[in-house]
């Protein structure tokens, strides 16, 4: 089980990813394309080209977790612009909002979430 707490580091990839990639393909993508260490404990978040699915990749010290969320209707509404580079670090509370297809920029969070990041 992956736990997302206020100290969780999350990296949002701005480049659309081919979801035929498995764990090994996403690890290689992290190392070679976005130049981040997939073994760092960071949760990496990827979006497919159509915007209907997101996939997370995380290493927990023993192995990798790969989780996919595919919306039954519509697309994910919020995603940063690709002009910002290959990716951005987002707060754990922003990741929580994104997983529920919300807009982290419009979400209201308690002060406990805001203090850590």
N, C-alpha and C positions, 0 to 999 in steps of 0.2 A: 504494500500500500504506500502510495506517495503522500506525504504530508506537506502541505504548503503553509508555511508560517511567515511571520513578518520578516524573518531573516533569510528567507529563500531567495536565491539569486535566479532571475529568469532572463533569458536572452531571446528576444523576438526577432526571428529571421525575416528580413524584408524581401528576400528573393523567393519567388514561388518554387515549390519543390515537387518533383514527380513522386507521387505517393506509392509507386511500385517499389520504391526503395524500402528496404527493411532496416533493421538496426545497424547492420554493417555499412550500408549505403549512407545512412544519416550520420553515422560516426565520421565517415570519410568526408562527407559534406562539411561537417563542423570543422574538421582539421584543415582541409584543403581549400575550401571556398570562403568560409567566414573566419578562418584562422583562430578558432577557439578550441580549447581542450575539452573534449566530450567526457573525460574522466574527472572533471573538476567538481562535480556535484551540482552544477548549474542545470536548470531545466531549460531545454531548448524548445522553442515553439515554432512550428512551420505551418504554412498555409498552402493548400493546393491552388492550382491556377484558377479554377472556377469559383473559389471562395466559399465552397460549401462544407469544407472539412478543415480541421486543424489537427496537427499531430505533435505530440510532445515526446522528447527523448531525455531521459535522466539516468544518471549512474548513481546507485545507492551505496557503493562500497563493495558490493558483492556481484552485481550485474546490472544490466540495463533494463529500464522500463520504457516501453514504447506504448503510448496511448493515443487513440484516435477518437475524435468527436466529429461525427457527420450530422449536420442538421437535417431534419426530416423535411423542412420547408425553408426556403430562402437562403441567404448567404450571411456570412459574418459581416456585420455592419462596419466595425471599426478595424482599421489596420493602418499603421503609419505609411507615409509616402516613401516610395523607393528611392527618391532623391536624397534621402538621409544616409545612404550607404548600404552595407550588407545587413546590418541589424542594429538593434538598440537594446539596452538593458531596461527592463521594466520592473516596477515594484511588484511584490507578491500580491498586493491588493488589486493592482491593475490586471494581473494574471487571473485572479478570481473573477473579476468583472468580465474579462474577455471570454473565459470558459462558459459563462452564462450568456454569451452573445450581447454583452452590454458594451457601452462606450466608457472606458476608464476615465476619460477626460470629463465626463458628465456625472460619474458616480460619486456618491458621498460616502466617505469612510469615517470611522471613529478615529479619535485622536491616537489611540493605541497603535493603529496601523501606520499613521503618518510619522510618529516619532522615530521609529527604527530606520526608515529609509530616508 
